[in-house]
Amino acid sequence: MSDVPTTVPVCYRHPSRETYVRCTRCERPICPDCMNEASVGHQCPECVAEGKRSQRPARTAFGGSVAGRGGVVTKTLIGINVAVALLSFLTGGVGSIAGGGLGGLLGTSTSLTEWGAVIGSAVYGNPAVEHGIAHGEWYRLITAMFLHYGLLHLLMNMYALWILGRDLERVLGPLRFAGLYLLAGLGGNVAAYLFSSPNSATAGASTAVFGLMAAIFVILKRLNQSVAPILPVIVINVIFTFVVASISVAGHLGGLTIGAIVAAILAYAPRANRNLVQAVGCAVVLLFLVALAVYRTATLT
């Protein structure tokens, strides 16, 4: 009586290679080149790929992508502000960097700030032309948050954005942080349009920066953490807003208010329908700001 020959298993992906190791998920034989170490045993490439597809991507506490840990949006915003400032300085000459306001440190207006700052209604130019949001230049509500009056104005806002932005982007994720920043900046500019003199010009990222300060306060409260690190910063900046004559009070307080509202929407949205609530809430804020701007335009025209 002859013995029955035993068949040696071979790798299902490399039939020429004998192996006694099997994938812990599908139990197919795999050679060393196909082995992927798992918590228990090894898995084949197909099972690893399937696991990645079925695995939910990591999210922050408020539903954002963990890609925000790199601070890409914060760095991009700073880059845009710096690039626009350089262009503004070139259109205004040396005087735009060291001329006018607070002993020459805040800078003077340039051709670019005249084009993009928040102005309700004013007549200027050669020949004189009506300018301002009330005359159809709605883009000013956006462009103003990327324009600055001089080097010191730029450096102060970019330093604050660098300090505040990275932490918020890490917690909220890139998309939610970008939405917070833009809505806060827009809110501050709409407030300046509503409550400032129609022919006055305001610009700067501080509307959005004030929104970031308020957002950190709301986030800390939501996470049951101490607000001691940010509260003095907010108080000092609000006092500074009222003390310095050249600062737009309406713009800063508007950015602060909208930043707090948007942060509350992002932080307190119920987990079950979080993405929908956050999206709808931010859309409602945007529509509200547009309605206020339309109302102000109607009163001026």
Protein Blocks (a to p, Z undefined) as FASTA:
>chain_A
ZZddddddddfklmmbccfbdcfklopacdfklpccdfehcadfklmmmmmmmpccdddf
kopafklmnommmmmmmmmmmmmmmmmmmmnojmlmmggjjhhlnopadfklmmmmccfb
dcedjddddedjknopamlmmmmmmgcedjklmmmmmmmmmmmmmmmmmmnomklmmmmm
mmmmmmmmmmmmmmmcfkbccedjklmmmmmmmmmmmmmmmnopafklmmmmmmmmmmmm
mmpmkbcfklmmmmmmmmmmmmmmmmmpcfklmmmmmmmmmmmmmmmmmmmmmmmmmmmZ
Z
